[in-house]
Amino acid sequence: MNRPPWDYLFSSFNSVNFPDLFHPTWIAATILLVVLAVLYNVRTRALHRHPAYVDLWEWMWWTGLITFSMVVIEALFVFDFVLVLLTEVIGLATLVWIRFVRFPPLLRMHEQRLARERYYTKQKFSDPEATIRCRGGRRQQRRRRR
């Protein structure tokens, strides 16, 4: 490190100027993009009946796709380091905000709604006679009239 830190911000992000950061950064972005794609597919298939969780994974998928693909593109086309750093900070902050600030209230509301539905279903079918259909009905009434 021969220059002040702020001079590195406007240097090209390549393996010559940043030999210890360049390869780990674009490799990690590629791996995280693949992992996020796999997680998105697995979790949305598993939770397809729970729209709040599917929305969470949609938000995380698109944010991760944009962030990690931009980091790979910025490394490929040798952008300034400040742009790569801003992309990583803003993208990761957005992922943290989505997971820990935006969606927890929505997920709690969804879980409360499911608990209410389970309670009403349990209450509705708690009487064994509630699930048994009466065989009587109109046919027996007609036969009696004859």
Short mmCIF file of the C-alpha atoms (twelve columns), coordinates in Angstrom:
data_MODEL
# 
_entry.id   MODEL 
# 
loop_
_atom_site.group_PDB 
_atom_site.id 
_atom_site.type_symbol 
_atom_site.label_atom_id 
_atom_site.label_alt_id 
_atom_site.label_comp_id 
_atom_site.label_asym_id 
_atom_site.label_seq_id 
_atom_site.Cartn_x 
_atom_site.Cartn_y 
_atom_site.Cartn_z 
_atom_site.pdbx_PDB_model_num 
ATOM 1   C CA . MET A 1   0.000   0.000   0.000   1 
ATOM 2   C CA . ASN A 2   1.929   2.980   -1.304  1 
ATOM 3   C CA . ARG A 3   -0.944  5.406   -1.772  1 
ATOM 4   C CA . PRO A 4   -3.573  6.803   0.560   1 
ATOM 5   C CA . PRO A 5   -6.757  4.704   0.782   1 
ATOM 6   C CA . TRP A 6   -8.940  7.180   -1.131  1 
ATOM 7   C CA . ASP A 7   -6.680  6.875   -4.185  1 
ATOM 8   C CA . TYR A 8   -7.580  3.189   -4.428  1 
ATOM 9   C CA . LEU A 9   -11.267 4.017   -4.727  1 
ATOM 10  C CA . PHE A 10  -10.823 5.418   -8.223  1 
ATOM 11  C CA . SER A 11  -8.425  2.756   -9.475  1 
ATOM 12  C CA . SER A 12  -9.561  0.112   -11.922 1 
ATOM 13  C CA . PHE A 13  -10.827 -3.026  -10.246 1 
ATOM 14  C CA . ASN A 14  -8.573  -5.660  -11.806 1 
ATOM 15  C CA . SER A 15  -6.031  -8.269  -10.717 1 
ATOM 16  C CA . VAL A 16  -3.105  -5.864  -11.109 1 
ATOM 17  C CA . ASN A 17  -4.407  -3.098  -8.837  1 
ATOM 18  C CA . PHE A 18  -6.195  -5.419  -6.376  1 
ATOM 19  C CA . PRO A 19  -4.391  -8.774  -6.469  1 
ATOM 20  C CA . ASP A 20  -5.826  -9.944  -3.143  1 
ATOM 21  C CA . LEU A 21  -9.448  -8.859  -3.761  1 
ATOM 22  C CA . PHE A 22  -10.168 -9.274  -7.444  1 
ATOM 23  C CA . HIS A 23  -10.449 -13.047 -7.875  1 
ATOM 24  C CA . PRO A 24  -12.140 -13.795 -4.525  1 
ATOM 25  C CA . THR A 25  -14.722 -11.075 -5.200  1 
ATOM 26  C CA . TRP A 26  -15.929 -12.216 -8.608  1 
ATOM 27  C CA . ILE A 27  -15.708 -15.903 -7.668  1 
ATOM 28  C CA . ALA A 28  -17.746 -15.307 -4.496  1 
ATOM 29  C CA . ALA A 29  -20.327 -13.300 -6.469  1 
ATOM 30  C CA . THR A 30  -20.686 -16.137 -8.983  1 
ATOM 31  C CA . ILE A 31  -20.998 -18.790 -6.267  1 
ATOM 32  C CA . LEU A 32  -23.542 -16.714 -4.325  1 
ATOM 33  C CA . LEU A 33  -25.560 -16.200 -7.501  1 
ATOM 34  C CA . VAL A 34  -25.707 -19.954 -8.133  1 
ATOM 35  C CA . VAL A 35  -26.548 -20.708 -4.484  1 
ATOM 36  C CA . LEU A 36  -29.293 -18.083 -4.503  1 
ATOM 37  C CA . ALA A 37  -30.788 -19.523 -7.700  1 
ATOM 38  C CA . VAL A 38  -30.868 -23.021 -6.201  1 
ATOM 39  C CA . LEU A 39  -32.340 -21.789 -2.905  1 
ATOM 40  C CA . TYR A 40  -34.955 -19.742 -4.722  1 
ATOM 41  C CA . ASN A 41  -36.119 -22.721 -6.773  1 
ATOM 42  C CA . VAL A 42  -36.161 -25.124 -3.834  1 
ATOM 43  C CA . ARG A 43  -37.876 -22.789 -1.359  1 
ATOM 44  C CA . THR A 44  -40.545 -21.448 -3.729  1 
ATOM 45  C CA . ARG A 45  -41.518 -24.992 -4.704  1 
ATOM 46  C CA . ALA A 46  -41.677 -26.051 -1.066  1 
ATOM 47  C CA . LEU A 47  -43.615 -22.977 0.063   1 
ATOM 48  C CA . HIS A 48  -45.876 -22.449 -2.939  1 
ATOM 49  C CA . ARG A 49  -48.988 -22.422 -0.709  1 
ATOM 50  C CA . HIS A 50  -47.627 -19.641 1.499   1 
ATOM 51  C CA . PRO A 51  -47.619 -16.380 -0.482  1 
ATOM 52  C CA . ALA A 52  -45.755 -14.370 2.174   1 
ATOM 53  C CA . TYR A 53  -42.752 -16.710 1.997   1 
ATOM 54  C CA . VAL A 54  -42.848 -16.835 -1.792  1 
ATOM 55  C CA . ASP A 55  -42.819 -13.018 -1.867  1 
ATOM 56  C CA . LEU A 56  -39.816 -12.996 0.481   1 
ATOM 57  C CA . TRP A 57  -37.904 -15.310 -1.821  1 
ATOM 58  C CA . GLU A 58  -38.928 -13.298 -4.900  1 
ATOM 59  C CA . TRP A 59  -37.525 -10.134 -3.343  1 
ATOM 60  C CA . MET A 60  -34.338 -11.884 -2.287  1 
ATOM 61  C CA . TRP A 61  -33.919 -13.510 -5.701  1 
ATOM 62  C CA . TRP A 62  -34.201 -10.301 -7.697  1 
ATOM 63  C CA . THR A 63  -32.027 -8.321  -5.303  1 
ATOM 64  C CA . GLY A 64  -29.347 -11.015 -5.277  1 
ATOM 65  C CA . LEU A 65  -29.511 -11.456 -9.039  1 
ATOM 66  C CA . ILE A 66  -29.000 -7.745  -9.633  1 
ATOM 67  C CA . THR A 67  -26.278 -7.346  -7.004  1 
ATOM 68  C CA . PHE A 68  -24.161 -10.394 -7.769  1 
ATOM 69  C CA . SER A 69  -24.468 -10.158 -11.556 1 
ATOM 70  C CA . MET A 70  -23.469 -6.473  -11.382 1 
ATOM 71  C CA . VAL A 71  -20.374 -7.383  -9.365  1 
ATOM 72  C CA . VAL A 72  -19.401 -9.994  -11.969 1 
ATOM 73  C CA . ILE A 73  -20.014 -7.515  -14.811 1 
ATOM 74  C CA . GLU A 74  -18.036 -4.783  -13.035 1 
ATOM 75  C CA . ALA A 75  -15.119 -7.174  -12.553 1 
ATOM 76  C CA . LEU A 76  -15.302 -8.340  -16.161 1 
ATOM 77  C CA . PHE A 77  -15.393 -4.843  -17.653 1 
ATOM 78  C CA . VAL A 78  -12.891 -3.333  -15.172 1 
ATOM 79  C CA . PHE A 79  -14.978 -0.655  -13.462 1 
ATOM 80  C CA . ASP A 80  -13.573 1.605   -10.764 1 
ATOM 81  C CA . PHE A 81  -13.308 0.052   -7.314  1 
ATOM 82  C CA . VAL A 82  -15.691 2.602   -5.822  1 
ATOM 83  C CA . LEU A 83  -18.534 1.306   -8.047  1 
ATOM 84  C CA . VAL A 84  -17.830 -2.301  -7.095  1 
ATOM 85  C CA . LEU A 85  -17.737 -1.362  -3.415  1 
ATOM 86  C CA . LEU A 86  -20.990 0.635   -3.642  1 
ATOM 87  C CA . THR A 87  -22.718 -2.213  -5.473  1 
ATOM 88  C CA . GLU A 88  -21.695 -4.708  -2.807  1 
ATOM 89  C CA . VAL A 89  -22.614 -2.479  0.133   1 
ATOM 90  C CA . ILE A 90  -25.991 -1.402  -1.263  1 
ATOM 91  C CA . GLY A 91  -26.898 -4.898  -2.476  1 
ATOM 92  C CA . LEU A 92  -26.002 -6.667  0.756   1 
ATOM 93  C CA . ALA A 93  -27.694 -3.955  2.837   1 
ATOM 94  C CA . THR A 94  -30.829 -4.402  0.755   1 
ATOM 95  C CA . LEU A 95  -30.760 -8.176  1.268   1 
ATOM 96  C CA . VAL A 96  -30.401 -7.702  5.032   1 
ATOM 97  C CA . TRP A 97  -33.231 -5.116  5.037   1 
ATOM 98  C CA . ILE A 98  -35.537 -7.457  3.092   1 
ATOM 99  C CA . ARG A 99  -34.881 -10.427 5.367   1 
ATOM 100 C CA . PHE A 100 -34.813 -8.733  8.767   1 
ATOM 101 C CA . VAL A 101 -36.892 -5.549  8.447   1 
ATOM 102 C CA . ARG A 102 -39.413 -5.683  5.605   1 
ATOM 103 C CA . PHE A 103 -40.734 -9.238  5.807   1 
ATOM 104 C CA . PRO A 104 -40.808 -10.310 9.491   1 
ATOM 105 C CA . PRO A 105 -44.055 -8.378  10.200  1 
ATOM 106 C CA . LEU A 106 -45.645 -9.880  7.080   1 
ATOM 107 C CA . LEU A 107 -44.509 -13.379 8.039   1 
ATOM 108 C CA . ARG A 108 -45.897 -12.945 11.575  1 
ATOM 109 C CA . MET A 109 -49.261 -11.831 10.159  1 
ATOM 110 C CA . HIS A 110 -49.291 -14.846 7.843   1 
ATOM 111 C CA . GLU A 111 -48.515 -17.220 10.713  1 
ATOM 112 C CA . GLN A 112 -51.251 -15.653 12.855  1 
ATOM 113 C CA . ARG A 113 -53.738 -16.085 10.022  1 
ATOM 114 C CA . LEU A 114 -52.759 -19.744 9.668   1 
ATOM 115 C CA . ALA A 115 -53.135 -20.244 13.430  1 
ATOM 116 C CA . ARG A 116 -56.634 -18.703 13.321  1 
ATOM 117 C CA . GLU A 117 -57.605 -20.952 10.429  1 
ATOM 118 C CA . ARG A 118 -56.326 -24.036 12.282  1 
ATOM 119 C CA . TYR A 119 -58.244 -23.013 15.403  1 
ATOM 120 C CA . TYR A 120 -61.530 -22.494 13.546  1 
ATOM 121 C CA . THR A 121 -61.092 -25.750 11.628  1 
ATOM 122 C CA . LYS A 122 -60.368 -27.619 14.845  1 
ATOM 123 C CA . GLN A 123 -63.382 -26.017 16.505  1 
ATOM 124 C CA . LYS A 124 -65.637 -26.768 13.529  1 
ATOM 125 C CA . PHE A 125 -64.695 -30.450 13.371  1 
ATOM 126 C CA . SER A 126 -64.279 -31.083 17.112  1 
ATOM 127 C CA . ASP A 127 -67.742 -32.676 17.264  1 
ATOM 128 C CA . PRO A 128 -67.563 -36.134 15.639  1 
ATOM 129 C CA . GLU A 129 -71.055 -35.675 14.239  1 
ATOM 130 C CA . ALA A 130 -69.896 -32.662 12.210  1 
ATOM 131 C CA . THR A 131 -68.043 -34.886 9.756   1 
ATOM 132 C CA . ILE A 132 -70.811 -37.441 9.276   1 
ATOM 133 C CA . ARG A 133 -73.474 -36.796 6.684   1 
ATOM 134 C CA . CYS A 134 -77.016 -37.665 7.510   1 
ATOM 135 C CA . ARG A 135 -78.375 -40.325 5.199   1 
ATOM 136 C CA . GLY A 136 -81.845 -38.979 5.613   1 
ATOM 137 C CA . GLY A 137 -82.863 -36.112 3.505   1 
ATOM 138 C CA . ARG A 138 -85.350 -35.702 0.705   1 
ATOM 139 C CA . ARG A 139 -85.434 -39.299 -0.517  1 
ATOM 140 C CA . GLN A 140 -86.635 -40.686 2.791   1 
ATOM 141 C CA . GLN A 141 -89.217 -37.942 3.093   1 
ATOM 142 C CA . ARG A 142 -90.613 -38.797 -0.347  1 
ATOM 143 C CA . ARG A 143 -90.853 -42.483 0.478   1 
ATOM 144 C CA . ARG A 144 -92.742 -41.764 3.636   1 
ATOM 145 C CA . ARG A 145 -95.376 -39.790 1.772   1 
ATOM 146 C CA . ARG A 146 -96.301 -42.680 -0.486  1 
# 
